[in-house]
Every structure is written in C-alpha cells, then in structure tokens.
Amino acid sequence: MKVPEVIEKDTVKATKSNYHWYVLATVFVGTFMGPLDSSIVNIAIPSLTKYFSVGITTVEWVVMAYLLTTSSLLLSTGRLGDMVGHKRIYIIGFLTFTAASALCGISGSVQQLVFFRVVQAVGATCMFSSSPAILTDAFPTERGKALGLISISVAIGLTVGPTLGGFIVHNFGWRWIFFVNIPIGIIASIMAAFILKESKLPTVKRFDFAGATMAFLALFSVLLALSMGDKWGWRSSSTIGLLLAAVVFAAAFLYFENKVEEPMLDLSLFRIRLFTTANISALINYASLFIATFLTPFYLRDVFGESIQTTGLVLTVIPLFIGLVAPISGTLSDKIGSRMLSSLGLTINALALLGLSRTSVSTGILPVALFLGLFGFGAGLFQSPNSSAIMGAVPRHRLGIAAGMQATMRSVGMVLGVAMAGAIVGTYAPAGPADPHMASAIHIAFVSGSVIAGIGVVASLVRGGAVSVTQGALSGPAGPGKPDQG
C-alpha cells in the first residue's frame, strides 16, 4: 500500500525539478526587457529631440521620469507582492509595461511620451521587485546559481540594447523602439500565466498606504536632487530644498512604520546584520560601477579622441564580463557562502578604478579596456552572491521587500554614482570637454570611486552569520544558523 505514495512523491519531485527551470526561462525574459528598454531609449534621445523640436533638457525627462518612478516605487511593489502574490504582481507588471510601450509608440507630444514612460515604469517596477522573489521561491537551495544565470539576461540586454536601438531608430524610426516590446511582452505574460505558480500567502493583507507614500516622496526627492543637482547647482535652493524634504519624508516614514501593525517595510529586518551590510555593499557597488560607466564615454571621446563606435565597443566589456562571471560566482556562493566572493569582487573593483586613474593618452586605449574588463569581472563576482545573501536573510513572507530593497539600493547607487562623478568633474574641470584639466578631473573621480569601493569591502567583510542556504528564506526569519562560509 506504500508504493503509490512513493510514486506520487517521486512524480512531485520530478515536476519540481523541471518547474524551476521553466520559472528561470520565464523570469529571464522579464529581466532582459528592463535593461534592453533603458539602453535602447538612451540611443533614441537625439532623434526625439529633433522630432519634437524641443531641447535636450526637455527630452531628458523621457529617461528621468522612468528612472525616478522605478526607483521610488520598488519598495511598495515589493510589499504588494508579499501581500497578494508575486506571480500576480509580475503579470500585472508585464501587461502594464506592454500596454504602456504601445502608448509610448503612438505619443503625439513629448509630454504624452513622458507620461506614458511613467506608466511603463510602474509596470517595470512590478517586474523588477517580483523577479528575485519568484526565483528564490523556485530555487530554495540554488538561489545563487539562479540569480547568477539571470545576470546573463541583464548583461545581454545592456550589450545588445545600444546596437539594436541604433539599428531600429535608423531603419524604422524612434516609435519602433517601443513597439518592439509588444510581442515580447504578450508572449512573456502568457508564459508567466501558465508556468508560474503562486506561493502561499500570509493571512494579513493590509497595505501601509501612509508608509508607502512617505517612502515614495523621500526616495523621489533625494533621487531628483542627486540627478539634477549638477545642473541646478548643489547649493541652489531647489537642490537643498529637495534634500531637506527627503529628510522630512524619511523621518515621517520611520514614524509611521513604528506605529502601524503591518508596516510596508519591516524595520526589524535591519537587525539582521547580513541583510543590512549586504544592502549597503550593493549601494556602494552600483555607485562605483556608474562612476566608471558614466565617465568612460567622456574620457574616451574628449580626452582620447576616440569615435563613438569605439567607445561603445570598449564599454561592452563590462556587461560582457558580468554575464560570464556572475553565473559561476552565484553557483559558488551556494557552496561556500557570499562573504569572500562579494568582498573579493569589490576589492577587484577598487583596484580596477585605481588602474583607470593611471591611464592616459600615452598609455593608449588598451589599458582602459583591460581595467574596464577587470571591473566587470569584479562586479560579476560580487553581484550574484550578494543578491543571494540578501534574499536568503529574510523570511519567505518578506521576499518581496528584500527584492524591492536591493533593487532600490541599485537605483540609488546608480544615481549617486552619476551625481558624484558629475560633481567632481564639474568642480575640477568647470569648462567641460574643452577644459585642460578634464583628464585629471576624471582621474580624481576614478580614485574617489576606488575609495568608495574600498569602503564597500569593509561593509562586505563584516556581514554576520546567515541561515543555511537549504533553509534560506523559506524557513522563517533569519537568525543564528550556519555562518556565511566566505
């Protein structure tokens, strides 16, 4: 009489072993779409400026509106995923993203385009905050491997985006950079609906609207100040006013989170040292990454005199190495822990930025490409283990918040890196590309990025113990358990 039970268990096991690969394929598409869309739109900015007959300060909001919206809503959509299910939020996100892409493509004015980009960003945010939670749920014992494999889709999107965007804009016009999302979005939504399974949900389903509002306003204020501070002036009333507003909203957010029964962000998660230090490390990693990626085009074009084609080719080495290394480091982290891998990755980043600061026209372009490749190697070594550590440090019903938090750290780090790079170069080379101190200003920014990455190494090394990867986020709150074996 026991035989049917054994057969049933074996069948379930086989189904699950196939299921998680289907999940990976489904999430792969969604993760690919985000970076692809961002890089394609950036290429189309000059065409949009000409088509709508507006200045670059107006058209840049096509990019800014998207970035600010996604960065400010990640925590809220992550919390919604924990409440109503990550599959549901993921599909809603994809459908919203696809519909908004169509509306972006038929926009009759730049104002309409900016508005529909905001709607598109809302959909993208739902996808971004749900993907890591869905993967962690499907890969309880191999989440590092899964997150590493997903890094390939990000690398492909970033690498293919500029070339594909240029081809589409040149041959079909700017509207088709949005229309191309429609068939992919429809296919991916159908895949998600039929393949993904909804995880078991907690009984409490009360959304903290006050906390979500305060978090949105705080993040939006600080990101807008960091993004526009170089243009407005860091001492301008607009920049200072936004930073002060961010402090006020953040204080209000903490007040509400300590008062409500079901807060949007469970502040007790920050008592988990691994969760806190891994998020800080992530913020620092992306800040240093975007100091390099933001300044390298100026460095190669204005200092070295290279063409835009050569510059684009050199920049692809970073996502190329990330895509190659991240799956390997993610798989290793499942076996040896995240601490040493993530710390080594940040150490390599610091050395790569220091190496970039020693390059010059006399050394040629090859050392620049080599150090950028070294940076991509370090970033790939860091990202998957660190993401796995964050997702494994929280209980299952907080996976959405963990995913939203690390995505927020990524967005804030990106904006912070660009703001720091712009501020440093603007201070030491105020005349811009024609300034004779342009090269030394960029070198100072690279050294500053190296110092920041060094601080990240310290933050990464002091991360505490973590639950076993076989328990991970599925067993309940993280606490004393198997130490992180790094």
Stockholm file with secondary structure:
# STOCKHOLM 1.0

chainA/1-486         MKVPEVIEKDTVKATKSNYHWYVLATVFVGTFMGPLDSSIVNIAIPSLTKYFSVGITTVEWVVMAYLLTTSSLLLSTGRLGDMVGHKRIYIIGFLTFTAASALCGISGSVQQLVFFRVVQAVGATCMFSSSPAILTDAFPTERGKALGLISISVAIGLTVGPTLGGFIVHNFGWRWIFFVNIPIGIIASIMAAFILKESKLPTVKRFDFAGATMAFLALFSVLLALSMGDKWGWRSSSTIGLLLAAVVFAAAFLYFENKVEEPMLDLSLFRIRLFTTANISALINYASLFIATFLTPFYLRDVFGESIQTTGLVLTVIPLFIGLVAPISGTLSDKIGSRMLSSLGLTINALALLGLSRTSVSTGILPVALFLGLFGFGAGLFQSPNSSAIMGAVPRHRLGIAAGMQATMRSVGMVLGVAMAGAIVGTYAPAGPADPHMASAIHIAFVSGSVIAGIGVVASLVRGGAVSVTQGALSGPAGPGKPDQG
#=GR chainA/1-486 SS CCHHHHHHHHHHHHHHHHHHHHHHHHHHHHHHHHHHHHHHHHHHHHHHHHHHTCCHHHHTHHHHHHHHHHHHHHHHHHHHHHHHCHHHHHHHHHHHHHHHHHHHHTCSSHHHHHHHHHHHHHHHHHHHHHHHHHHHHHCSSCHHHHHHHHHHHHHHHHHHHHHHHHHHHHHHCTTHHHHTHHHHHHHHHHHHHHHCCCCCCCSCCCCCHHHHHHHHHHHHHHHHHHHHHHHHCTTSHHHHHHHHHHHHHHHHHHHHHTTSSSCSSCGGGGGSHHHHHHHHHHHHHHHHHHHHHHHHHHIIIIISCCCHHHHHHHHTHHHHHHHHHHHHHHHHHHHHCSHHHHHHHHHHHHHHHHHHTTCCTTTCSHHHHHHHHHHHHHHHHHHHHHHHHHHHTSCGGGHHHHHHHHHHHHHHHHHHHHHHHHHHHHHHCTTGGGCTTHHHHHHHHHHHHHHHHHHHHHHHHTCCCCCCTTTGGGSSSCCSSSCCCC
#=GC SS_cons         CCHHHHHHHHHHHHHHHHHHHHHHHHHHHHHHHHHHHHHHHHHHHHHHHHHHTCCHHHHTHHHHHHHHHHHHHHHHHHHHHHHHCHHHHHHHHHHHHHHHHHHHHTCSSHHHHHHHHHHHHHHHHHHHHHHHHHHHHHCSSCHHHHHHHHHHHHHHHHHHHHHHHHHHHHHHCTTHHHHTHHHHHHHHHHHHHHHCCCCCCCSCCCCCHHHHHHHHHHHHHHHHHHHHHHHHCTTSHHHHHHHHHHHHHHHHHHHHHTTSSSCSSCGGGGGSHHHHHHHHHHHHHHHHHHHHHHHHHHIIIIISCCCHHHHHHHHTHHHHHHHHHHHHHHHHHHHHCSHHHHHHHHHHHHHHHHHHTTCCTTTCSHHHHHHHHHHHHHHHHHHHHHHHHHHHTSCGGGHHHHHHHHHHHHHHHHHHHHHHHHHHHHHHCTTGGGCTTHHHHHHHHHHHHHHHHHHHHHHHHTCCCCCCTTTGGGSSSCCSSSCCCC
//
